[in-house]
Structure formats: structure tokens, C-alpha cells
Amino acid sequence: MKRFALITGALALLLTAVVVQAQLSRDFANEFLAQPAGRALVQTFGALKTGYLEDVDDDAIIRGAITGMLEAVGDPFTYYLEPRTAAREAQDRSGTFEGIGAVLTPFNRQTGRGVEILNVYRGGPAYQAGVQRGDIFLEVDGVDVSDFTTTEVVDLVRGPGGTTVEITFRRPGAEAPVSFAIVRDTIEIVDVTAGLVDGDVGYVAISSFGNQRVYDQLMDALARLQLEGATSFVLDLRNNPGGLLTQGILVADEFLGDGDIVFQRARGVTQRLASADPRGVVDAPMAVLVNRNSASASEIVAGALQDNHRALVIGETTFGKGVAQSVVSLSDGGQLAYTSFEWLTPDRRSISAEGVVPDLSVIDTLLTQTISIDGRGGEVGQVVTILVDGVEVGSTEVAEDGEFTFVTTGPRPVLSEVQGEALVDLENDAVLAAALVALRDGSAAALGSR
């Protein structure tokens, strides 16, 4: 197994941990109370505890104060995770969890409320019980979850292996709700899917770098594809939100024979974090697919392969999240993440400034566009037709209050029931089609490992 070379990054990260610990060991309690606003916060807590009409939840109001403090920073990447969420994310990073073996997604993609089954993994507990794609959650162990978020439902569905969870669904086309008693089991998180396309092109998609097994899953997929006759590769990082930096670096290193991978900037000091290990490199023509939702670690991988002239990057300009967070475990079991670093590509380009601009720009036709309209002024019962560029996309009726709403989000993505198996749509996927052309006409074939 390859291991990238950490230049000064390991020392930098170690020093960062020491600095964080040193900062938190300061007497911040007295510093806090020395400020008028700090004393006002304590006074507010005391007033609610002693004089509010009803009993207050101490944890809820204190965590609300923490959240408000971080929101005041004005940085969307600085945040607080409550203990239960922090524990779930730590479990996800391990690469396994105990649950039912299904992928959940918001039913209403505008509000994020309501939850439906996006996919059921063959052989898993949910599959064996009879749960189907498209089932909509109504109850979990007797709790009405019809207006819950995905995270809230996940917290109820997961639990120790061998225990049973009772779930009731609304099934499209069924007259009555359907209920299942599902015995939880250990589920592996598979973020790498792969398959052979167009005869001899190895297609590998990484949906996230969020668990520590991504690189191992990639190695398994590459070995499988090479045995099947792959002579070139497509690495699909579209809709990949990022995750563990170490996993991203390992993935980039697998395709690089030499060269830098990523630089780190902290408070004006820039230093090389990782460079490629020349051993065991996958040397074959390749293209990398990105879109506007490719972020963080996926941008680091795409930027490293692009700057080293190793792969042709195709698709849309990426999200532009080139910052990283230091994570601190708090005394309540929660976690604080705050922005402390910026990542730069091998050519010292700031990802945060502009994202990764593809070598070949192609609109991602698989991304569905959400159209949401709120209006008023029509007559009750009047039909309002919605046109986009002269094409009708739907209609709605004016309600009794004279208002109307319209939302369309497009079809759900099609996923394989077999974990690790990629399903592609060669007919409708313009980005993948462009990559295959580039691999055939030599645009990408000229790029080899360095």
C-alpha cells in the first residue's frame, strides 16, 4: 500500500493540536466574566432558571448560546455538534455503523422535512424485511416522524446490532401503510462504486471521503477493474462534499508518481503538507469528473491531479471550500469545529478563491434543478402553469387564501442495490460522455503519471 510523504504537515498538525490544548487550558472563565456581555449571559441564564414561567432545559439553552456564539463569527464552516450527532459522525468515520442498511434522503427537498428511502442494500436487514426504494417514513418505534429531518430519523433508526426497530412507511401506490420489524446489523459504509464502461474504461466514483476506508475501497475497485481489462480510468468526484484529508491525499497519491499534492496555509505561513510516493502508482490515462457540489477533499484531489498534469479535469467549476477545521472535543460530549487552515493546490492556487476550474467545461446534465415559486393574487381554484424557457414544467392551483406554491426537484438518482456497484447513464450524462471522448481522442491519453 502506498503512503504519501508528509513533509512538514505532520509536525504542523501536531503543533496545532498542542496549541488548541494550550488555548483551552487558559483561564477563560475569568476572561469571560470580565466582559460585560459575558456577565450578561450568566445573568440571562439565572433569570431563566429562577423566573421563567416554565422549567427550562439547561442543556438546550446553553447549547443554544454556543450555537449563537459561533453564528456570530459569520463562518459557515465553524460549527458545534451536539453529543449525539458528534457520536454518529465519529461512527461514520470508522466506516461501519449498526443500522438497517438503507440510504435515507429528505422527502421534501425544499424544506428538508419528511424522509424517504433512496436505496436499499441487497442482503441487508431492510432488504430482507421487504423495505423498498421510495417508502416514506411515518413512524419509528411508535414515534411520529412524518415531519422529521433525515438526521433525526437516522438517530432513531440506528441502534445496537441484534436489536429490533419497528418502522411504518407510506408506500406509493399502496392503500394502507406498511410496517416492518427490522433487526439491526453492522453495515459497512461503502463510498466507492465502480464498473467497466465503454468496453475498457474503468469508472470509479467516490461519493465522500468521510470514512477511513475510502482508500482501501478504491484499491479493491482498481484491482477489480484492472483484472476486467480496464486500460484507462474515470474518477468521478461529482457531488462529493469532502471529508478526511488523509483519505483524499492517499487517493491522489495512488495516481501520482511524483510531485506535490497539497499545501497548507495558516495565518500567512504556507508550507508543503504532502507529496507523492513514487511506488505502486496506477499509470494509465485518466479523467476526473467534478461539478459545483465537489468540495473540500475532492477539490484537493482534483487540483493535485490537474496541477501535476496527470488527469484531464472535466465538468463544472467546483464549490470552492478550501478551508479546514480544527476539531475540539467538548466536555458535554459535543464537538467544536472552527476554521484554522486553508489548503492550496500544488501550484499554490487557493481553492477558496475560485474552486477548481475544469480543463474542459461541461454542464452536469444529471444535476436536477430545483424550481420553487411562492405567489399570490389569483382567484381561488385557478390553475397556474409554470413555464421555463417556454417549456411547461408543471402547474398548481390557487388556494383559498389567494396564494399558490410550486416546487419541482426532478427525479431521484438511480443507485444500485449492490454496494460498490456503479450505475452509469451514458445516454444522459454529458460530463461522462465528454470524458470518454477525451480518453478516446487522446486529450486525456497524453497525461500519464509523473
C-alpha positions as CSV (number, residue, x, y, z in Angstrom):
1,M,0.0,0.0,0.0
2,K,1.3,3.4,-0.9
3,R,1.9,6.1,1.7
4,F,2.2,9.7,0.7
5,A,5.2,11.7,2.1
6,L,4.3,14.1,4.8
7,I,6.9,16.9,4.6
8,T,6.2,19.3,7.5
9,G,2.5,18.7,7.7
10,A,2.6,16.1,10.4
11,L,4.6,18.4,12.6
12,A,2.3,21.3,11.8
13,L,-0.8,19.3,12.7
14,L,0.8,18.1,15.9
15,L,1.7,21.7,16.9
16,T,-1.8,22.7,16.1
17,A,-3.2,20.1,18.5
18,V,-0.8,21.4,21.1
19,V,-1.8,25.0,20.5
20,V,-5.5,24.1,20.8
21,Q,-4.9,22.2,24.0
22,A,-2.9,25.2,25.4
23,Q,-5.6,27.7,24.4
24,L,-8.3,25.7,26.1
25,S,-6.2,25.3,29.3
26,R,-6.2,29.1,29.8
27,D,-8.5,30.6,32.4
28,F,-11.2,31.6,30.0
29,A,-13.9,31.5,32.7
30,N,-12.4,34.6,34.4
31,E,-11.8,36.2,31.0
32,F,-15.4,35.6,30.1
33,L,-16.8,37.0,33.3
34,A,-14.5,40.0,33.0
35,Q,-16.6,41.1,30.0
36,P,-19.9,42.9,30.5
37,A,-21.5,40.7,27.7
38,G,-20.2,37.6,29.5
39,R,-21.7,38.6,32.8
40,A,-25.0,39.4,30.9
41,L,-25.1,35.9,29.5
42,V,-24.8,34.4,33.0
43,Q,-27.4,36.8,34.3
44,T,-29.7,35.7,31.5
45,F,-29.2,32.1,32.4
46,G,-30.0,32.8,36.0
47,A,-33.1,34.8,35.2
48,L,-34.5,31.9,33.0
49,K,-33.7,29.4,35.7
50,T,-35.4,31.3,38.5
51,G,-38.1,33.4,37.0
52,Y,-39.3,31.9,33.7
53,L,-42.9,30.7,33.7
54,E,-42.0,27.1,32.9
55,D,-38.9,25.0,33.8
56,V,-36.2,25.4,31.2
57,D,-33.9,22.8,29.7
58,D,-30.4,23.8,30.9
59,D,-28.7,21.8,28.1
60,A,-30.9,23.3,25.4
61,I,-30.4,26.9,26.3
62,I,-26.7,26.6,26.9
63,R,-26.2,24.8,23.6
64,G,-28.3,27.5,22.0
65,A,-25.9,30.1,23.4
66,I,-22.9,28.1,22.0
67,T,-24.6,28.0,18.6
68,G,-25.3,31.7,18.7
69,M,-21.7,32.4,19.6
70,L,-20.5,30.5,16.6
71,E,-23.1,32.0,14.3
72,A,-21.8,35.5,15.3
73,V,-18.4,34.6,13.8
74,G,-20.0,34.6,10.4
75,D,-18.2,31.5,9.1
76,P,-20.4,28.7,7.7
77,F,-17.6,26.2,8.4
78,T,-17.3,26.9,12.1
79,Y,-19.9,25.0,14.0
80,Y,-21.0,23.0,17.1
81,L,-22.1,19.4,17.0
82,E,-24.3,18.2,19.8
83,P,-23.2,15.0,21.6
84,R,-25.5,12.6,19.7
85,T,-24.6,14.0,16.3
86,A,-20.9,14.0,17.2
87,A,-21.0,10.4,18.2
88,R,-22.8,9.4,15.0
89,E,-20.3,11.3,12.8
90,A,-17.4,9.5,14.7
91,Q,-19.1,6.2,13.9
92,D,-19.4,7.1,10.3
93,R,-15.7,8.0,10.1
94,S,-14.9,4.5,11.3
95,G,-16.5,3.1,8.1
96,T,-19.2,1.0,9.8
97,F,-22.4,1.5,11.8
98,E,-25.2,-0.5,13.2
99,G,-28.5,0.0,11.4
100,I,-30.9,-1.3,8.8
101,G,-28.8,-1.0,5.6
102,A,-30.7,1.7,3.7
103,V,-29.9,5.2,2.3
104,L,-32.2,7.9,3.5
105,T,-33.0,11.2,1.8
106,P,-35.3,14.2,2.5
107,F,-38.8,13.7,1.0
108,N,-39.4,17.4,0.7
109,R,-36.1,18.7,-0.7
110,Q,-37.3,22.3,-0.3
111,T,-37.9,22.1,3.5
112,G,-35.7,19.2,4.3
113,R,-38.7,17.6,6.2
114,G,-40.0,14.1,5.8
115,V,-37.8,11.2,5.0
116,E,-37.9,8.5,2.3
117,I,-35.8,5.5,1.3
118,L,-33.4,6.4,-1.5
119,N,-31.9,2.9,-1.8
120,V,-31.9,-0.5,0.0
121,Y,-28.8,-2.6,0.0
122,R,-29.3,-6.1,-1.2
123,G,-28.8,-8.7,1.6
124,G,-29.1,-6.1,4.4
125,P,-31.7,-6.1,7.2
126,A,-34.1,-3.6,5.4
127,Y,-33.9,-5.5,2.1
128,Q,-34.6,-8.8,3.9
129,A,-37.6,-7.3,5.7
130,G,-39.1,-6.0,2.4
131,V,-38.4,-2.3,2.6
132,Q,-38.4,-0.7,-0.9
133,R,-37.0,2.4,-2.6
134,G,-39.5,5.2,-2.3
135,D,-41.0,4.1,1.0
136,I,-41.7,7.2,3.2
137,F,-41.2,7.1,6.9
138,L,-44.3,7.6,9.1
139,E,-43.4,6.1,12.5
140,V,-40.2,4.7,14.2
141,D,-40.9,2.6,17.3
142,G,-44.3,4.4,17.7
143,V,-42.8,7.9,17.3
144,D,-44.5,10.0,14.5
145,V,-41.5,11.0,12.3
146,S,-43.5,12.3,9.3
147,D,-42.1,15.8,9.8
148,F,-38.6,14.8,11.0
149,T,-35.4,15.6,9.2
150,T,-33.1,12.9,7.8
151,T,-30.7,13.3,10.7
152,E,-33.5,13.0,13.3
153,V,-34.8,9.8,11.7
154,V,-31.3,8.3,11.4
155,D,-30.8,8.8,15.1
156,L,-33.9,6.7,15.8
157,V,-33.2,4.0,13.2
158,R,-29.7,3.3,14.3
159,G,-29.0,1.2,17.3
160,P,-27.1,-1.8,18.7
161,G,-26.8,-4.7,16.4
162,G,-29.3,-7.5,17.1
163,T,-31.9,-5.1,18.4
164,T,-35.2,-4.6,16.6
165,V,-36.7,-1.4,15.3
166,E,-40.4,-1.1,14.3
167,I,-40.9,1.1,11.2
168,T,-44.1,2.1,9.5
169,F,-43.9,3.5,6.0
170,R,-46.3,5.1,3.5
171,R,-45.7,3.2,0.3
172,P,-46.6,4.9,-3.0
173,G,-49.4,3.0,-4.7
174,A,-50.4,1.1,-1.5
175,E,-53.8,1.8,0.1
176,A,-52.6,1.3,3.6
177,P,-49.3,1.9,5.5
178,V,-46.8,-1.0,5.6
179,S,-44.9,-1.9,8.8
180,F,-41.7,-3.9,9.4
181,A,-39.9,-5.2,12.4
182,I,-36.2,-4.9,11.3
183,V,-33.3,-6.5,13.2
184,R,-30.3,-4.1,13.1
185,D,-27.0,-5.4,12.0
186,T,-23.5,-4.0,11.3
187,I,-23.5,-2.1,8.0
188,E,-20.3,-1.2,6.1
189,I,-20.2,2.4,4.6
190,V,-19.2,2.0,1.0
191,D,-18.2,5.3,-0.6
192,V,-16.5,3.9,-3.7
193,T,-18.6,2.4,-6.5
194,A,-17.0,1.1,-9.7
195,G,-17.7,-0.6,-13.0
196,L,-16.4,-1.1,-16.5
197,V,-17.9,1.2,-19.2
198,D,-17.5,1.6,-22.9
199,G,-15.6,-1.6,-23.1
200,D,-12.3,-0.9,-21.3
201,V,-12.7,2.3,-19.3
202,G,-12.6,1.8,-15.6
203,Y,-15.2,4.0,-13.9
204,V,-14.7,4.8,-10.2
205,A,-17.0,7.2,-8.3
206,I,-16.2,8.4,-4.8
207,S,-19.2,9.8,-3.1
208,S,-17.4,11.1,0.0
209,F,-14.1,11.0,1.8
210,G,-15.9,10.8,5.1
211,N,-14.7,7.4,6.3
212,Q,-11.3,5.9,6.9
213,R,-11.8,3.0,4.5
214,V,-12.2,5.0,1.3
215,Y,-8.7,4.4,0.1
216,D,-8.9,0.7,0.8
217,Q,-12.2,0.6,-1.1
218,L,-10.5,2.4,-4.0
219,M,-7.7,-0.1,-4.1
220,D,-10.1,-3.0,-4.2
221,A,-12.1,-1.3,-7.1
222,L,-9.0,-0.6,-9.1
223,A,-7.7,-4.1,-8.8
224,R,-11.0,-5.5,-9.8
225,L,-11.2,-3.2,-12.9
226,Q,-7.7,-3.9,-14.0
227,L,-8.5,-7.7,-13.9
228,E,-11.6,-7.0,-16.0
229,G,-9.4,-5.2,-18.6
230,A,-9.5,-1.5,-17.8
231,T,-6.9,0.4,-19.8
232,S,-7.9,3.9,-18.7
233,F,-9.9,5.4,-15.8
234,V,-12.6,7.9,-15.0
235,L,-12.5,9.2,-11.4
236,D,-15.9,10.7,-10.6
237,L,-15.9,13.2,-7.8
238,R,-19.2,14.9,-8.6
239,N,-21.4,15.7,-5.6
240,N,-18.5,14.6,-3.3
241,P,-18.6,17.0,-0.3
242,G,-15.1,16.1,1.0
243,G,-14.3,14.5,4.4
244,L,-11.0,13.2,5.7
245,L,-8.0,15.0,4.2
246,T,-5.7,11.9,4.7
247,Q,-8.1,9.8,2.6
248,G,-8.1,12.4,-0.2
249,I,-4.3,12.6,-0.2
250,L,-4.0,8.8,-0.4
251,V,-6.4,8.7,-3.3
252,A,-4.5,11.4,-5.2
253,D,-1.2,9.7,-4.4
254,E,-2.4,6.5,-5.9
255,F,-2.3,8.1,-9.4
256,L,0.8,10.3,-8.9
257,G,4.4,9.1,-9.4
258,D,5.9,12.3,-8.0
259,G,5.0,15.9,-7.4
260,D,3.3,17.8,-4.6
261,I,-0.2,17.0,-3.5
262,V,-1.3,19.8,-1.2
263,F,0.0,22.8,0.6
264,Q,-1.3,24.3,3.9
265,R,-1.6,28.0,4.8
266,A,-2.2,29.0,8.4
267,R,-2.1,32.7,9.4
268,G,0.0,33.7,6.4
269,V,2.5,30.8,6.7
270,T,2.5,28.4,3.7
271,Q,4.2,25.0,3.8
272,R,4.1,21.8,1.9
273,L,1.8,19.2,3.6
274,A,2.2,16.2,1.3
275,S,4.0,15.0,-1.8
276,A,3.6,11.8,-3.8
277,D,5.2,8.5,-3.1
278,P,6.6,7.0,-6.5
279,R,5.8,3.4,-5.5
280,G,2.9,1.5,-6.9
281,V,1.4,4.2,-9.0
282,V,-1.6,3.5,-11.3
283,D,-0.2,4.6,-14.6
284,A,-3.0,4.9,-17.2
285,P,-4.8,7.7,-19.0
286,M,-7.5,9.2,-16.8
287,A,-10.1,11.9,-16.5
288,V,-11.5,13.4,-13.3
289,L,-15.2,14.5,-13.2
290,V,-16.3,17.4,-11.0
291,N,-19.3,19.7,-10.6
292,R,-20.5,22.6,-8.5
293,N,-21.0,20.3,-5.5
294,S,-17.5,18.8,-5.4
295,A,-15.9,20.3,-2.3
296,S,-13.1,20.2,0.1
297,A,-11.0,17.0,-0.1
298,S,-12.5,16.2,-3.5
299,E,-11.2,19.6,-4.7
300,I,-7.8,18.8,-3.3
301,V,-7.7,15.6,-5.3
302,A,-8.8,17.2,-8.5
303,G,-6.4,20.1,-8.0
304,A,-3.5,17.8,-7.4
305,L,-4.1,15.7,-10.4
306,Q,-4.7,18.8,-12.6
307,D,-1.6,20.8,-11.4
308,N,0.6,17.7,-11.9
309,H,-0.8,17.3,-15.5
310,R,-1.8,13.8,-14.5
311,A,-5.5,13.9,-15.5
312,L,-7.9,16.0,-17.5
313,V,-10.5,17.6,-15.2
314,I,-13.9,17.7,-16.8
315,G,-17.2,19.2,-15.7
316,E,-18.2,22.3,-13.7
317,T,-16.2,24.7,-11.5
318,T,-16.1,23.2,-8.1
319,F,-17.7,24.5,-4.9
320,G,-14.6,26.3,-3.6
321,K,-14.2,25.1,0.0
322,G,-10.5,25.2,0.5
323,V,-10.5,25.7,4.3
324,A,-10.2,23.2,7.0
325,Q,-11.3,23.0,10.6
326,S,-9.6,22.1,13.9
327,V,-11.9,19.9,15.9
328,V,-12.1,20.1,19.7
329,S,-14.0,17.5,21.8
330,L,-16.0,19.4,24.4
331,S,-16.9,18.4,28.0
332,D,-20.5,17.7,27.1
333,G,-19.6,15.1,24.5
334,G,-20.1,17.5,21.7
335,Q,-17.6,18.9,19.2
336,L,-16.4,22.3,18.2
337,A,-15.1,22.8,14.7
338,Y,-13.5,26.1,13.7
339,T,-11.7,27.2,10.6
340,S,-8.0,27.4,11.1
341,F,-6.3,26.3,7.8
342,E,-6.5,26.9,4.1
343,W,-5.5,24.3,1.6
344,L,-3.6,25.2,-1.6
345,T,-3.1,23.1,-4.8
346,P,0.5,22.1,-5.8
347,D,0.7,25.4,-7.9
348,R,-0.3,27.3,-4.7
349,R,-3.7,28.1,-6.0
350,S,-6.4,28.9,-3.4
351,I,-9.4,26.6,-3.8
352,S,-11.4,29.0,-1.7
353,A,-10.8,31.8,-4.2
354,E,-12.3,30.2,-7.2
355,G,-12.7,26.5,-6.8
356,V,-11.1,24.1,-9.3
357,V,-11.8,25.3,-12.8
358,P,-12.0,22.3,-15.1
359,D,-9.8,21.9,-18.2
360,L,-13.0,21.1,-20.2
361,S,-16.2,22.8,-19.0
362,V,-19.3,20.7,-19.4
363,I,-22.7,21.4,-17.7
364,D,-23.6,18.4,-15.5
365,T,-26.9,17.3,-17.0
366,L,-27.5,14.8,-14.2
367,L,-27.9,17.6,-11.7
368,T,-31.6,18.3,-11.2
369,Q,-32.6,21.9,-10.9
370,T,-35.0,22.8,-8.0
371,I,-37.7,25.3,-9.0
372,S,-39.6,26.8,-6.1
373,I,-42.3,29.5,-6.6
374,D,-44.5,31.2,-4.0
375,G,-47.1,33.6,-5.4
376,R,-50.4,35.3,-4.7
377,G,-53.2,37.3,-6.4
378,G,-55.0,34.6,-8.4
379,E,-58.6,33.5,-8.0
380,V,-59.4,30.5,-5.8
381,G,-59.1,27.3,-7.8
382,Q,-57.4,29.0,-10.7
383,V,-54.7,26.9,-12.4
384,V,-51.3,28.5,-12.6
385,T,-49.0,27.0,-15.3
386,I,-45.2,27.2,-14.8
387,L,-43.1,27.7,-17.9
388,V,-39.2,27.7,-18.0
389,D,-37.8,28.9,-21.3
390,G,-41.2,28.4,-22.8
391,V,-41.4,24.8,-21.7
392,E,-44.1,23.8,-19.2
393,V,-42.6,22.2,-16.1
394,G,-45.8,21.9,-14.1
395,S,-48.8,23.6,-12.7
396,T,-50.5,24.4,-9.4
397,E,-53.8,25.7,-8.0
398,V,-54.5,28.9,-6.2
399,A,-55.6,28.2,-2.6
400,E,-58.5,29.7,-0.6
401,D,-56.2,32.5,0.7
402,G,-55.3,33.5,-2.8
403,E,-51.8,32.1,-2.6
404,F,-50.1,29.3,-4.5
405,T,-46.9,27.4,-4.3
406,F,-45.0,25.2,-6.7
407,V,-41.9,23.0,-6.2
408,T,-40.2,20.7,-8.6
409,T,-37.0,18.9,-7.9
410,G,-36.6,16.3,-10.6
411,P,-36.1,12.6,-10.4
412,R,-34.1,10.9,-7.7
413,P,-30.7,9.4,-8.7
414,V,-30.7,5.7,-9.6
415,L,-28.4,3.7,-7.3
416,S,-27.5,0.0,-7.4
417,E,-28.8,-2.3,-4.7
418,V,-25.4,-3.9,-4.6
419,Q,-22.9,-1.9,-2.5
420,G,-19.8,-0.9,-4.6
421,E,-21.5,-1.4,-8.0
422,A,-21.8,1.8,-10.1
423,L,-24.7,2.5,-12.4
424,V,-24.0,5.0,-15.2
425,D,-26.2,6.7,-17.7
426,L,-24.2,7.0,-20.8
427,E,-27.1,8.5,-22.8
428,N,-27.9,11.4,-20.5
429,D,-24.6,12.1,-18.6
430,A,-22.9,14.8,-20.7
431,V,-19.9,15.0,-18.4
432,L,-19.1,11.3,-18.5
433,A,-19.7,11.3,-22.3
434,A,-17.1,14.1,-22.7
435,A,-14.6,12.2,-20.6
436,L,-15.0,9.1,-22.8
437,V,-14.4,11.2,-25.9
438,A,-11.3,12.7,-24.3
439,L,-9.9,9.3,-23.4
440,R,-10.5,8.0,-27.0
441,D,-9.2,11.0,-28.9
442,G,-6.0,11.4,-26.9
443,S,-6.9,14.5,-25.0
444,A,-6.5,12.6,-21.7
445,A,-4.4,9.8,-23.0
446,A,-1.3,12.1,-23.2
447,L,-1.4,12.6,-19.5
448,G,0.5,9.9,-17.6
449,S,1.9,9.5,-14.1
450,R,4.8,11.7,-13.2
